[in-house]
């Protein structure tokens, strides 16, 4: 991004509309507002804006007061659009209202924009999701597809990162998306500190399944959890499905089925996610050579580590270390 100095804090503009959901608005402020540098300085400035400043109704029995108009969008590094009650009754053609067209015209080129829950309807109506992957709340999938066929909708994931445009599923998935953005902006250590402050899991991969209606099953034993804890202590080793199943005292077939049912992804996907996180921590917090980082995180070779970083983070281990090791990240991100 250009047009901002490195000394500026990263400005988040939260665009709210009548019928906004308070929980979504609050979580955006809580998460980004809790991100601090190693010196304790706030890394983000979070401003709430709306087309007509003043008293804004929520979808509950209380209203909020918003002081900023949409002029702040022109100075934002990131714009977040939480859900509103009107999202559940969009215009018949799925387009933007004249007022919202004026709002989106204020966005500067290249700004990062994200939606929470049905806020994705607004991004789609603005044409920002055409030809891209996106997600929204699982209960509105068919409606979304009918209105916006040009969008590649992924109905069973927590969030989707398409670079300058991100979308998340329900309210809790918005937490995961915000932590993902913080992690990409300022590294794993900052994101984990925010997660600890907010008392939420530090990382759930965007590809993890949403919590949708499924047939009720009998609760499983703690074997899956024990196997995961064991794997985290042994990431440096070559781990097979049989190793996991043995730790859980299950057959491979039973373990595979239960793991996916409980975690929302395969054991292999989960293992790669954990190894990537371990590698990120080592690159941020140590001066270990790349080869040793590869071994300790379980990727084995630097070639394998580079491949996974390229596939999941679109960067290299060396570039990641240069970005987050020993230097504050400037406000101009993405």
Secondary structure as UniProt FT lines:
FT   TURN            6..7
FT   STRAND          10..15
FT   TURN            18..19
FT   HELIX           22..33
FT   TURN            38..39
FT   STRAND          44..49
FT   STRAND          54..58
FT   STRAND          63..66
FT   HELIX           70..75
FT   STRAND          78..81
FT   HELIX           85..89
FT   TURN            92..93
FT   HELIX           98..105
FT   TURN            109..110
FT   STRAND          112..115
FT   HELIX           117..119
FT   HELIX           120..125
FT   TURN            126..131
FT   STRAND          133..134
FT   HELIX           138..140
FT   HELIX           141..147
FT   TURN            149..150
FT   STRAND          152..153
FT   TURN            155..156
FT   STRAND          159..161
FT   STRAND          165..168
FT   HELIX           171..186
FT   HELIX           188..198
FT   TURN            206..207
FT   HELIX           223..233
FT   TURN            234..236
FT   HELIX           241..248
FT   HELIX           252..263
FT   HELIX           267..285
FT   HELIX           290..297
FT   HELIX           302..313
FT   HELIX           317..324
//
